[in-house]
Structure formats: C-alpha cells, structure tokens
Amino acid sequence: MITYKRLTEKELDVFIKMRIDQLREEGAKEDTDLRPALRDYYDRHMKDGTFVSWIALDGERIIGTSGMSFVEKPPYFGCPSGKLGLLSSMYTNKEYRRQGIAKELLSRVVEEARKYGCGTIQITASDMGVLLYTDFGFVKNNNFMQFKL
C-alpha cells in the first residue's frame, strides 16, 4: 500500500539520491558532485519553510518525490502576490509509474503553494512530465529563457 508524508531530515539522504537519479534520467551532464550543494539547500530551506516536499512510500521505501520552493519577486498582473512556487524533484521509481503517484504528490505540493500564498507555480518539465502537468492544468510558456553564469 502506498502512503504519503512530508519529507523530514530523516529521509533527506534518500531524497537527494533520487533527485540525482532524476537529473541523470533526464540527461543532465554530470560535471560536479551535487550532493553537498543539495544537502545545504534542503537543510536551509526546509528549516526556514521555503522548501517543502511530499514523498510516496511503499512500506518504508521511498518510491516517489516532489518538491516546492517558494520565492518572491515584485508583483505582476499574472501574480499579484509576487509569491511563486518553483516545482522540482517530481520523480517516481520506474516500477511504480503510471499508478497516479506523481499526480497525488503534485496535488499535495500544489496545496502547499496555495497555503503559502503563491499566485503561480512554475516548472521546467521533462518530456515525460509534460502530460502530467498539462492534464493538471499547467500551461506552456514558450518565452521561458535562462542565462547561465
């Protein structure tokens, strides 16, 4: 039976491993050890409430993850609160996919963003995730751009 709970410090090592597995599966080029930076990020932002995650478990085994980072920028017409949710770490182990786990995790972190007061949620979706997000109601923005420093 699949159960769901909020991520705690206790599960963080497995969560980080799954985040790295997700990035590898999406084809990211590995040119550094991300574990220390991820550990630092999650430690700081879980403590100050600007990162929240729900995880899916089969017994004691984590089989799915989600993450929502909260940021604030000047309000704009599309988001008068200026509070944004940045969705990340949506990952389900291969043998558990197509069972509604990602949708349940997504619902839970979207509710967290709503409680935080976010006016919008953004994600850079993998090819595999696009259907999940569009079915949920996310809309593509073809103007998303990034400048790497």
Phi and psi in radians as a Rosetta constraint file:
Dihedral C 1 N 2 CA 2 C 2 CIRCULARHARMONIC -1.486 0.35
Dihedral N 2 CA 2 C 2 N 3 CIRCULARHARMONIC 2.300 0.35
Dihedral C 2 N 3 CA 3 C 3 CIRCULARHARMONIC -2.136 0.35
Dihedral N 3 CA 3 C 3 N 4 CIRCULARHARMONIC 2.859 0.35
Dihedral C 3 N 4 CA 4 C 4 CIRCULARHARMONIC -2.274 0.35
Dihedral N 4 CA 4 C 4 N 5 CIRCULARHARMONIC 2.493 0.35
Dihedral C 4 N 5 CA 5 C 5 CIRCULARHARMONIC -2.691 0.35
Dihedral N 5 CA 5 C 5 N 6 CIRCULARHARMONIC 2.833 0.35
Dihedral C 5 N 6 CA 6 C 6 CIRCULARHARMONIC -1.281 0.35
Dihedral N 6 CA 6 C 6 N 7 CIRCULARHARMONIC 2.499 0.35
Dihedral C 6 N 7 CA 7 C 7 CIRCULARHARMONIC -1.128 0.35
Dihedral N 7 CA 7 C 7 N 8 CIRCULARHARMONIC 2.404 0.35
Dihedral C 7 N 8 CA 8 C 8 CIRCULARHARMONIC -2.183 0.35
Dihedral N 8 CA 8 C 8 N 9 CIRCULARHARMONIC 2.990 0.35
Dihedral C 8 N 9 CA 9 C 9 CIRCULARHARMONIC -0.909 0.35
Dihedral N 9 CA 9 C 9 N 10 CIRCULARHARMONIC -0.636 0.35
Dihedral C 9 N 10 CA 10 C 10 CIRCULARHARMONIC -1.018 0.35
Dihedral N 10 CA 10 C 10 N 11 CIRCULARHARMONIC -0.615 0.35
Dihedral C 10 N 11 CA 11 C 11 CIRCULARHARMONIC -1.679 0.35
Dihedral N 11 CA 11 C 11 N 12 CIRCULARHARMONIC 0.034 0.35
Dihedral C 11 N 12 CA 12 C 12 CIRCULARHARMONIC -1.090 0.35
Dihedral N 12 CA 12 C 12 N 13 CIRCULARHARMONIC -0.667 0.35
Dihedral C 12 N 13 CA 13 C 13 CIRCULARHARMONIC -1.076 0.35
Dihedral N 13 CA 13 C 13 N 14 CIRCULARHARMONIC -0.766 0.35
Dihedral C 13 N 14 CA 14 C 14 CIRCULARHARMONIC -1.188 0.35
Dihedral N 14 CA 14 C 14 N 15 CIRCULARHARMONIC -0.701 0.35
Dihedral C 14 N 15 CA 15 C 15 CIRCULARHARMONIC -1.011 0.35
Dihedral N 15 CA 15 C 15 N 16 CIRCULARHARMONIC -0.805 0.35
Dihedral C 15 N 16 CA 16 C 16 CIRCULARHARMONIC -1.107 0.35
Dihedral N 16 CA 16 C 16 N 17 CIRCULARHARMONIC -0.741 0.35
Dihedral C 16 N 17 CA 17 C 17 CIRCULARHARMONIC -1.047 0.35
Dihedral N 17 CA 17 C 17 N 18 CIRCULARHARMONIC -0.753 0.35
Dihedral C 17 N 18 CA 18 C 18 CIRCULARHARMONIC -1.188 0.35
Dihedral N 18 CA 18 C 18 N 19 CIRCULARHARMONIC -0.617 0.35
Dihedral C 18 N 19 CA 19 C 19 CIRCULARHARMONIC -1.072 0.35
Dihedral N 19 CA 19 C 19 N 20 CIRCULARHARMONIC -0.754 0.35
Dihedral C 19 N 20 CA 20 C 20 CIRCULARHARMONIC -1.169 0.35
Dihedral N 20 CA 20 C 20 N 21 CIRCULARHARMONIC -0.709 0.35
Dihedral C 20 N 21 CA 21 C 21 CIRCULARHARMONIC -1.020 0.35
Dihedral N 21 CA 21 C 21 N 22 CIRCULARHARMONIC -0.731 0.35
Dihedral C 21 N 22 CA 22 C 22 CIRCULARHARMONIC -1.069 0.35
Dihedral N 22 CA 22 C 22 N 23 CIRCULARHARMONIC -0.834 0.35
Dihedral C 22 N 23 CA 23 C 23 CIRCULARHARMONIC -1.070 0.35
Dihedral N 23 CA 23 C 23 N 24 CIRCULARHARMONIC -0.723 0.35
Dihedral C 23 N 24 CA 24 C 24 CIRCULARHARMONIC -1.092 0.35
Dihedral N 24 CA 24 C 24 N 25 CIRCULARHARMONIC -0.792 0.35
Dihedral C 24 N 25 CA 25 C 25 CIRCULARHARMONIC -1.080 0.35
Dihedral N 25 CA 25 C 25 N 26 CIRCULARHARMONIC -0.567 0.35
Dihedral C 25 N 26 CA 26 C 26 CIRCULARHARMONIC -1.397 0.35
Dihedral N 26 CA 26 C 26 N 27 CIRCULARHARMONIC -0.032 0.35
Dihedral C 26 N 27 CA 27 C 27 CIRCULARHARMONIC 1.590 0.35
Dihedral N 27 CA 27 C 27 N 28 CIRCULARHARMONIC 0.256 0.35
Dihedral C 27 N 28 CA 28 C 28 CIRCULARHARMONIC -1.112 0.35
Dihedral N 28 CA 28 C 28 N 29 CIRCULARHARMONIC 2.484 0.35
Dihedral C 28 N 29 CA 29 C 29 CIRCULARHARMONIC -1.422 0.35
Dihedral N 29 CA 29 C 29 N 30 CIRCULARHARMONIC 2.124 0.35
Dihedral C 29 N 30 CA 30 C 30 CIRCULARHARMONIC -1.555 0.35
Dihedral N 30 CA 30 C 30 N 31 CIRCULARHARMONIC 1.872 0.35
Dihedral C 30 N 31 CA 31 C 31 CIRCULARHARMONIC -2.176 0.35
Dihedral N 31 CA 31 C 31 N 32 CIRCULARHARMONIC 0.167 0.35
Dihedral C 31 N 32 CA 32 C 32 CIRCULARHARMONIC -2.784 0.35
Dihedral N 32 CA 32 C 32 N 33 CIRCULARHARMONIC 2.806 0.35
Dihedral C 32 N 33 CA 33 C 33 CIRCULARHARMONIC -1.483 0.35
Dihedral N 33 CA 33 C 33 N 34 CIRCULARHARMONIC 1.868 0.35
Dihedral C 33 N 34 CA 34 C 34 CIRCULARHARMONIC -1.386 0.35
Dihedral N 34 CA 34 C 34 N 35 CIRCULARHARMONIC -0.256 0.35
Dihedral C 34 N 35 CA 35 C 35 CIRCULARHARMONIC -0.941 0.35
Dihedral N 35 CA 35 C 35 N 36 CIRCULARHARMONIC -0.835 0.35
Dihedral C 35 N 36 CA 36 C 36 CIRCULARHARMONIC -1.097 0.35
Dihedral N 36 CA 36 C 36 N 37 CIRCULARHARMONIC -0.706 0.35
Dihedral C 36 N 37 CA 37 C 37 CIRCULARHARMONIC -1.190 0.35
Dihedral N 37 CA 37 C 37 N 38 CIRCULARHARMONIC -0.689 0.35
Dihedral C 37 N 38 CA 38 C 38 CIRCULARHARMONIC -1.142 0.35
Dihedral N 38 CA 38 C 38 N 39 CIRCULARHARMONIC -0.753 0.35
Dihedral C 38 N 39 CA 39 C 39 CIRCULARHARMONIC -1.041 0.35
Dihedral N 39 CA 39 C 39 N 40 CIRCULARHARMONIC -0.816 0.35
Dihedral C 39 N 40 CA 40 C 40 CIRCULARHARMONIC -1.048 0.35
Dihedral N 40 CA 40 C 40 N 41 CIRCULARHARMONIC -0.827 0.35
Dihedral C 40 N 41 CA 41 C 41 CIRCULARHARMONIC -1.026 0.35
Dihedral N 41 CA 41 C 41 N 42 CIRCULARHARMONIC -0.945 0.35
Dihedral C 41 N 42 CA 42 C 42 CIRCULARHARMONIC -1.129 0.35
Dihedral N 42 CA 42 C 42 N 43 CIRCULARHARMONIC -0.701 0.35
Dihedral C 42 N 43 CA 43 C 43 CIRCULARHARMONIC -0.991 0.35
Dihedral N 43 CA 43 C 43 N 44 CIRCULARHARMONIC -0.887 0.35
Dihedral C 43 N 44 CA 44 C 44 CIRCULARHARMONIC -1.160 0.35
Dihedral N 44 CA 44 C 44 N 45 CIRCULARHARMONIC -0.815 0.35
Dihedral C 44 N 45 CA 45 C 45 CIRCULARHARMONIC -1.436 0.35
Dihedral N 45 CA 45 C 45 N 46 CIRCULARHARMONIC -0.409 0.35
Dihedral C 45 N 46 CA 46 C 46 CIRCULARHARMONIC -1.206 0.35
Dihedral N 46 CA 46 C 46 N 47 CIRCULARHARMONIC -0.688 0.35
Dihedral C 46 N 47 CA 47 C 47 CIRCULARHARMONIC -1.151 0.35
Dihedral N 47 CA 47 C 47 N 48 CIRCULARHARMONIC -0.703 0.35
Dihedral C 47 N 48 CA 48 C 48 CIRCULARHARMONIC -1.586 0.35
Dihedral N 48 CA 48 C 48 N 49 CIRCULARHARMONIC 0.035 0.35
Dihedral C 48 N 49 CA 49 C 49 CIRCULARHARMONIC 1.422 0.35
Dihedral N 49 CA 49 C 49 N 50 CIRCULARHARMONIC 0.178 0.35
Dihedral C 49 N 50 CA 50 C 50 CIRCULARHARMONIC -1.713 0.35
Dihedral N 50 CA 50 C 50 N 51 CIRCULARHARMONIC 0.161 0.35
Dihedral C 50 N 51 CA 51 C 51 CIRCULARHARMONIC -2.492 0.35
Dihedral N 51 CA 51 C 51 N 52 CIRCULARHARMONIC 2.328 0.35
Dihedral C 51 N 52 CA 52 C 52 CIRCULARHARMONIC -2.408 0.35
Dihedral N 52 CA 52 C 52 N 53 CIRCULARHARMONIC 2.589 0.35
Dihedral C 52 N 53 CA 53 C 53 CIRCULARHARMONIC -2.489 0.35
Dihedral N 53 CA 53 C 53 N 54 CIRCULARHARMONIC 2.505 0.35
Dihedral C 53 N 54 CA 54 C 54 CIRCULARHARMONIC -1.945 0.35
Dihedral N 54 CA 54 C 54 N 55 CIRCULARHARMONIC 2.496 0.35
Dihedral C 54 N 55 CA 55 C 55 CIRCULARHARMONIC -2.155 0.35
Dihedral N 55 CA 55 C 55 N 56 CIRCULARHARMONIC 2.680 0.35
Dihedral C 55 N 56 CA 56 C 56 CIRCULARHARMONIC -1.871 0.35
Dihedral N 56 CA 56 C 56 N 57 CIRCULARHARMONIC 2.405 0.35
Dihedral C 56 N 57 CA 57 C 57 CIRCULARHARMONIC -2.211 0.35
Dihedral N 57 CA 57 C 57 N 58 CIRCULARHARMONIC 2.489 0.35
Dihedral C 57 N 58 CA 58 C 58 CIRCULARHARMONIC -1.944 0.35
Dihedral N 58 CA 58 C 58 N 59 CIRCULARHARMONIC 1.756 0.35
Dihedral C 58 N 59 CA 59 C 59 CIRCULARHARMONIC 1.204 0.35
Dihedral N 59 CA 59 C 59 N 60 CIRCULARHARMONIC -2.118 0.35
Dihedral C 59 N 60 CA 60 C 60 CIRCULARHARMONIC -1.696 0.35
Dihedral N 60 CA 60 C 60 N 61 CIRCULARHARMONIC -0.115 0.35
Dihedral C 60 N 61 CA 61 C 61 CIRCULARHARMONIC -1.497 0.35
Dihedral N 61 CA 61 C 61 N 62 CIRCULARHARMONIC 2.205 0.35
Dihedral C 61 N 62 CA 62 C 62 CIRCULARHARMONIC -1.321 0.35
Dihedral N 62 CA 62 C 62 N 63 CIRCULARHARMONIC 2.157 0.35
Dihedral C 62 N 63 CA 63 C 63 CIRCULARHARMONIC -2.116 0.35
Dihedral N 63 CA 63 C 63 N 64 CIRCULARHARMONIC -0.093 0.35
Dihedral C 63 N 64 CA 64 C 64 CIRCULARHARMONIC -2.723 0.35
Dihedral N 64 CA 64 C 64 N 65 CIRCULARHARMONIC 2.564 0.35
Dihedral C 64 N 65 CA 65 C 65 CIRCULARHARMONIC -2.358 0.35
Dihedral N 65 CA 65 C 65 N 66 CIRCULARHARMONIC 2.798 0.35
Dihedral C 65 N 66 CA 66 C 66 CIRCULARHARMONIC -2.615 0.35
Dihedral N 66 CA 66 C 66 N 67 CIRCULARHARMONIC 2.846 0.35
Dihedral C 66 N 67 CA 67 C 67 CIRCULARHARMONIC -2.727 0.35
Dihedral N 67 CA 67 C 67 N 68 CIRCULARHARMONIC 2.542 0.35
Dihedral C 67 N 68 CA 68 C 68 CIRCULARHARMONIC -2.420 0.35
Dihedral N 68 CA 68 C 68 N 69 CIRCULARHARMONIC 2.093 0.35
Dihedral C 68 N 69 CA 69 C 69 CIRCULARHARMONIC -1.759 0.35
Dihedral N 69 CA 69 C 69 N 70 CIRCULARHARMONIC 2.450 0.35
Dihedral C 69 N 70 CA 70 C 70 CIRCULARHARMONIC -1.886 0.35
Dihedral N 70 CA 70 C 70 N 71 CIRCULARHARMONIC 2.214 0.35
Dihedral C 70 N 71 CA 71 C 71 CIRCULARHARMONIC -2.286 0.35
Dihedral N 71 CA 71 C 71 N 72 CIRCULARHARMONIC 2.857 0.35
Dihedral C 71 N 72 CA 72 C 72 CIRCULARHARMONIC -2.317 0.35
Dihedral N 72 CA 72 C 72 N 73 CIRCULARHARMONIC 2.429 0.35
Dihedral C 72 N 73 CA 73 C 73 CIRCULARHARMONIC -2.431 0.35
Dihedral N 73 CA 73 C 73 N 74 CIRCULARHARMONIC 2.999 0.35
Dihedral C 73 N 74 CA 74 C 74 CIRCULARHARMONIC -0.972 0.35
Dihedral N 74 CA 74 C 74 N 75 CIRCULARHARMONIC 2.387 0.35
Dihedral C 74 N 75 CA 75 C 75 CIRCULARHARMONIC -0.993 0.35
Dihedral N 75 CA 75 C 75 N 76 CIRCULARHARMONIC 2.604 0.35
Dihedral C 75 N 76 CA 76 C 76 CIRCULARHARMONIC -2.488 0.35
Dihedral N 76 CA 76 C 76 N 77 CIRCULARHARMONIC 2.975 0.35
Dihedral C 76 N 77 CA 77 C 77 CIRCULARHARMONIC -1.026 0.35
Dihedral N 77 CA 77 C 77 N 78 CIRCULARHARMONIC -0.631 0.35
Dihedral C 77 N 78 CA 78 C 78 CIRCULARHARMONIC -1.318 0.35
Dihedral N 78 CA 78 C 78 N 79 CIRCULARHARMONIC -0.231 0.35
Dihedral C 78 N 79 CA 79 C 79 CIRCULARHARMONIC -2.691 0.35
Dihedral N 79 CA 79 C 79 N 80 CIRCULARHARMONIC 1.354 0.35
Dihedral C 79 N 80 CA 80 C 80 CIRCULARHARMONIC -1.050 0.35
Dihedral N 80 CA 80 C 80 N 81 CIRCULARHARMONIC -0.399 0.35
Dihedral C 80 N 81 CA 81 C 81 CIRCULARHARMONIC -1.361 0.35
Dihedral N 81 CA 81 C 81 N 82 CIRCULARHARMONIC -0.406 0.35
Dihedral C 81 N 82 CA 82 C 82 CIRCULARHARMONIC 1.330 0.35
Dihedral N 82 CA 82 C 82 N 83 CIRCULARHARMONIC -0.067 0.35
Dihedral C 82 N 83 CA 83 C 83 CIRCULARHARMONIC -1.590 0.35
Dihedral N 83 CA 83 C 83 N 84 CIRCULARHARMONIC 2.181 0.35
Dihedral C 83 N 84 CA 84 C 84 CIRCULARHARMONIC -2.045 0.35
Dihedral N 84 CA 84 C 84 N 85 CIRCULARHARMONIC 2.524 0.35
Dihedral C 84 N 85 CA 85 C 85 CIRCULARHARMONIC -1.786 0.35
Dihedral N 85 CA 85 C 85 N 86 CIRCULARHARMONIC 2.265 0.35
Dihedral C 85 N 86 CA 86 C 86 CIRCULARHARMONIC -1.883 0.35
Dihedral N 86 CA 86 C 86 N 87 CIRCULARHARMONIC 1.891 0.35
Dihedral C 86 N 87 CA 87 C 87 CIRCULARHARMONIC -1.388 0.35
Dihedral N 87 CA 87 C 87 N 88 CIRCULARHARMONIC 2.365 0.35
Dihedral C 87 N 88 CA 88 C 88 CIRCULARHARMONIC -2.677 0.35
Dihedral N 88 CA 88 C 88 N 89 CIRCULARHARMONIC 3.055 0.35
Dihedral C 88 N 89 CA 89 C 89 CIRCULARHARMONIC 1.039 0.35
Dihedral N 89 CA 89 C 89 N 90 CIRCULARHARMONIC 0.465 0.35
Dihedral C 89 N 90 CA 90 C 90 CIRCULARHARMONIC -1.378 0.35
Dihedral N 90 CA 90 C 90 N 91 CIRCULARHARMONIC 1.895 0.35
Dihedral C 90 N 91 CA 91 C 91 CIRCULARHARMONIC -2.641 0.35
Dihedral N 91 CA 91 C 91 N 92 CIRCULARHARMONIC 2.363 0.35
Dihedral C 91 N 92 CA 92 C 92 CIRCULARHARMONIC -2.236 0.35
Dihedral N 92 CA 92 C 92 N 93 CIRCULARHARMONIC 2.333 0.35
Dihedral C 92 N 93 CA 93 C 93 CIRCULARHARMONIC -0.946 0.35
Dihedral N 93 CA 93 C 93 N 94 CIRCULARHARMONIC 2.500 0.35
Dihedral C 93 N 94 CA 94 C 94 CIRCULARHARMONIC -0.900 0.35
Dihedral N 94 CA 94 C 94 N 95 CIRCULARHARMONIC -0.759 0.35
Dihedral C 94 N 95 CA 95 C 95 CIRCULARHARMONIC -1.269 0.35
Dihedral N 95 CA 95 C 95 N 96 CIRCULARHARMONIC -0.108 0.35
Dihedral C 95 N 96 CA 96 C 96 CIRCULARHARMONIC -1.953 0.35
Dihedral N 96 CA 96 C 96 N 97 CIRCULARHARMONIC 0.073 0.35
Dihedral C 96 N 97 CA 97 C 97 CIRCULARHARMONIC -1.280 0.35
Dihedral N 97 CA 97 C 97 N 98 CIRCULARHARMONIC 2.774 0.35
Dihedral C 97 N 98 CA 98 C 98 CIRCULARHARMONIC 1.175 0.35
Dihedral N 98 CA 98 C 98 N 99 CIRCULARHARMONIC 0.537 0.35
Dihedral C 98 N 99 CA 99 C 99 CIRCULARHARMONIC -2.118 0.35
Dihedral N 99 CA 99 C 99 N 100 CIRCULARHARMONIC 0.147 0.35
Dihedral C 99 N 100 CA 100 C 100 CIRCULARHARMONIC 1.512 0.35
Dihedral N 100 CA 100 C 100 N 101 CIRCULARHARMONIC 0.083 0.35
Dihedral C 100 N 101 CA 101 C 101 CIRCULARHARMONIC -1.184 0.35
Dihedral N 101 CA 101 C 101 N 102 CIRCULARHARMONIC -0.829 0.35
Dihedral C 101 N 102 CA 102 C 102 CIRCULARHARMONIC -1.085 0.35
Dihedral N 102 CA 102 C 102 N 103 CIRCULARHARMONIC -0.685 0.35
Dihedral C 102 N 103 CA 103 C 103 CIRCULARHARMONIC -1.100 0.35
Dihedral N 103 CA 103 C 103 N 104 CIRCULARHARMONIC -0.723 0.35
Dihedral C 103 N 104 CA 104 C 104 CIRCULARHARMONIC -1.151 0.35
Dihedral N 104 CA 104 C 104 N 105 CIRCULARHARMONIC -0.759 0.35
Dihedral C 104 N 105 CA 105 C 105 CIRCULARHARMONIC -1.093 0.35
Dihedral N 105 CA 105 C 105 N 106 CIRCULARHARMONIC -0.748 0.35
Dihedral C 105 N 106 CA 106 C 106 CIRCULARHARMONIC -1.061 0.35
Dihedral N 106 CA 106 C 106 N 107 CIRCULARHARMONIC -0.779 0.35
Dihedral C 106 N 107 CA 107 C 107 CIRCULARHARMONIC -1.003 0.35
Dihedral N 107 CA 107 C 107 N 108 CIRCULARHARMONIC -0.713 0.35
Dihedral C 107 N 108 CA 108 C 108 CIRCULARHARMONIC -1.221 0.35
Dihedral N 108 CA 108 C 108 N 109 CIRCULARHARMONIC -0.733 0.35
Dihedral C 108 N 109 CA 109 C 109 CIRCULARHARMONIC -1.321 0.35
Dihedral N 109 CA 109 C 109 N 110 CIRCULARHARMONIC -0.511 0.35
Dihedral C 109 N 110 CA 110 C 110 CIRCULARHARMONIC -1.120 0.35
Dihedral N 110 CA 110 C 110 N 111 CIRCULARHARMONIC -0.703 0.35
Dihedral C 110 N 111 CA 111 C 111 CIRCULARHARMONIC -1.106 0.35
Dihedral N 111 CA 111 C 111 N 112 CIRCULARHARMONIC -0.633 0.35
Dihedral C 111 N 112 CA 112 C 112 CIRCULARHARMONIC -1.081 0.35
Dihedral N 112 CA 112 C 112 N 113 CIRCULARHARMONIC -0.728 0.35
Dihedral C 112 N 113 CA 113 C 113 CIRCULARHARMONIC -1.130 0.35
Dihedral N 113 CA 113 C 113 N 114 CIRCULARHARMONIC -0.684 0.35
Dihedral C 113 N 114 CA 114 C 114 CIRCULARHARMONIC -1.079 0.35
Dihedral N 114 CA 114 C 114 N 115 CIRCULARHARMONIC -0.797 0.35
Dihedral C 114 N 115 CA 115 C 115 CIRCULARHARMONIC -1.097 0.35
Dihedral N 115 CA 115 C 115 N 116 CIRCULARHARMONIC -0.620 0.35
Dihedral C 115 N 116 CA 116 C 116 CIRCULARHARMONIC -1.236 0.35
Dihedral N 116 CA 116 C 116 N 117 CIRCULARHARMONIC -0.345 0.35
Dihedral C 116 N 117 CA 117 C 117 CIRCULARHARMONIC 1.729 0.35
Dihedral N 117 CA 117 C 117 N 118 CIRCULARHARMONIC 0.275 0.35
Dihedral C 117 N 118 CA 118 C 118 CIRCULARHARMONIC -1.142 0.35
Dihedral N 118 CA 118 C 118 N 119 CIRCULARHARMONIC 2.482 0.35
Dihedral C 118 N 119 CA 119 C 119 CIRCULARHARMONIC -1.679 0.35
Dihedral N 119 CA 119 C 119 N 120 CIRCULARHARMONIC -0.265 0.35
Dihedral C 119 N 120 CA 120 C 120 CIRCULARHARMONIC -2.746 0.35
Dihedral N 120 CA 120 C 120 N 121 CIRCULARHARMONIC 2.785 0.35
Dihedral C 120 N 121 CA 121 C 121 CIRCULARHARMONIC -2.220 0.35
Dihedral N 121 CA 121 C 121 N 122 CIRCULARHARMONIC 2.391 0.35
Dihedral C 121 N 122 CA 122 C 122 CIRCULARHARMONIC -2.133 0.35
Dihedral N 122 CA 122 C 122 N 123 CIRCULARHARMONIC 2.632 0.35
Dihedral C 122 N 123 CA 123 C 123 CIRCULARHARMONIC -2.650 0.35
Dihedral N 123 CA 123 C 123 N 124 CIRCULARHARMONIC 2.573 0.35
Dihedral C 123 N 124 CA 124 C 124 CIRCULARHARMONIC -1.748 0.35
Dihedral N 124 CA 124 C 124 N 125 CIRCULARHARMONIC 1.862 0.35
Dihedral C 124 N 125 CA 125 C 125 CIRCULARHARMONIC -1.538 0.35
Dihedral N 125 CA 125 C 125 N 126 CIRCULARHARMONIC 2.488 0.35
Dihedral C 125 N 126 CA 126 C 126 CIRCULARHARMONIC -1.284 0.35
Dihedral N 126 CA 126 C 126 N 127 CIRCULARHARMONIC 2.854 0.35
Dihedral C 126 N 127 CA 127 C 127 CIRCULARHARMONIC -0.984 0.35
Dihedral N 127 CA 127 C 127 N 128 CIRCULARHARMONIC -0.683 0.35
Dihedral C 127 N 128 CA 128 C 128 CIRCULARHARMONIC -1.181 0.35
Dihedral N 128 CA 128 C 128 N 129 CIRCULARHARMONIC -0.571 0.35
Dihedral C 128 N 129 CA 129 C 129 CIRCULARHARMONIC -1.478 0.35
Dihedral N 129 CA 129 C 129 N 130 CIRCULARHARMONIC -0.266 0.35
Dihedral C 129 N 130 CA 130 C 130 CIRCULARHARMONIC -0.967 0.35
Dihedral N 130 CA 130 C 130 N 131 CIRCULARHARMONIC -0.777 0.35
Dihedral C 130 N 131 CA 131 C 131 CIRCULARHARMONIC -1.093 0.35
Dihedral N 131 CA 131 C 131 N 132 CIRCULARHARMONIC -0.776 0.35
Dihedral C 131 N 132 CA 132 C 132 CIRCULARHARMONIC -0.982 0.35
Dihedral N 132 CA 132 C 132 N 133 CIRCULARHARMONIC -0.839 0.35
Dihedral C 132 N 133 CA 133 C 133 CIRCULARHARMONIC -1.255 0.35
Dihedral N 133 CA 133 C 133 N 134 CIRCULARHARMONIC -0.697 0.35
Dihedral C 133 N 134 CA 134 C 134 CIRCULARHARMONIC -1.184 0.35
Dihedral N 134 CA 134 C 134 N 135 CIRCULARHARMONIC -0.675 0.35
Dihedral C 134 N 135 CA 135 C 135 CIRCULARHARMONIC -1.082 0.35
Dihedral N 135 CA 135 C 135 N 136 CIRCULARHARMONIC -0.567 0.35
Dihedral C 135 N 136 CA 136 C 136 CIRCULARHARMONIC -1.323 0.35
Dihedral N 136 CA 136 C 136 N 137 CIRCULARHARMONIC -0.401 0.35
Dihedral C 136 N 137 CA 137 C 137 CIRCULARHARMONIC 2.129 0.35
Dihedral N 137 CA 137 C 137 N 138 CIRCULARHARMONIC 0.013 0.35
Dihedral C 137 N 138 CA 138 C 138 CIRCULARHARMONIC -1.182 0.35
Dihedral N 138 CA 138 C 138 N 139 CIRCULARHARMONIC 2.573 0.35
Dihedral C 138 N 139 CA 139 C 139 CIRCULARHARMONIC -2.095 0.35
Dihedral N 139 CA 139 C 139 N 140 CIRCULARHARMONIC 2.363 0.35
Dihedral C 139 N 140 CA 140 C 140 CIRCULARHARMONIC -1.185 0.35
Dihedral N 140 CA 140 C 140 N 141 CIRCULARHARMONIC 2.509 0.35
Dihedral C 140 N 141 CA 141 C 141 CIRCULARHARMONIC -2.129 0.35
Dihedral N 141 CA 141 C 141 N 142 CIRCULARHARMONIC 1.863 0.35
Dihedral C 141 N 142 CA 142 C 142 CIRCULARHARMONIC -1.291 0.35
Dihedral N 142 CA 142 C 142 N 143 CIRCULARHARMONIC -0.095 0.35
Dihedral C 142 N 143 CA 143 C 143 CIRCULARHARMONIC -1.667 0.35
Dihedral N 143 CA 143 C 143 N 144 CIRCULARHARMONIC 0.051 0.35
Dihedral C 143 N 144 CA 144 C 144 CIRCULARHARMONIC -1.056 0.35
Dihedral N 144 CA 144 C 144 N 145 CIRCULARHARMONIC 2.253 0.35
Dihedral C 144 N 145 CA 145 C 145 CIRCULARHARMONIC -2.377 0.35
Dihedral N 145 CA 145 C 145 N 146 CIRCULARHARMONIC 2.824 0.35
Dihedral C 145 N 146 CA 146 C 146 CIRCULARHARMONIC -2.531 0.35
Dihedral N 146 CA 146 C 146 N 147 CIRCULARHARMONIC 2.525 0.35
Dihedral C 146 N 147 CA 147 C 147 CIRCULARHARMONIC -2.186 0.35
Dihedral N 147 CA 147 C 147 N 148 CIRCULARHARMONIC 2.037 0.35
Dihedral C 147 N 148 CA 148 C 148 CIRCULARHARMONIC -1.522 0.35
Dihedral N 148 CA 148 C 148 N 149 CIRCULARHARMONIC 2.280 0.35
